[in-house]
Amino acid sequence: MKRDVPLLEDVVVIEGAGHFIHQERADKINTYIYDFFKKF
């Protein structure tokens, strides 16, 4: 994947989540998004 997306920083796999991960695991997704934005 790094070859196809050279600026890729991290890959997160959330076990048990389906297609609507933003609804199924909103708390986890929000944490990852918040942590990402704190870098800037």
Secondary structure, 3 states (H helix, E strand, C coil): CCCCCCCCCCCCCCCCCCCCHHHHCHHHHHHHHHHHHCCC
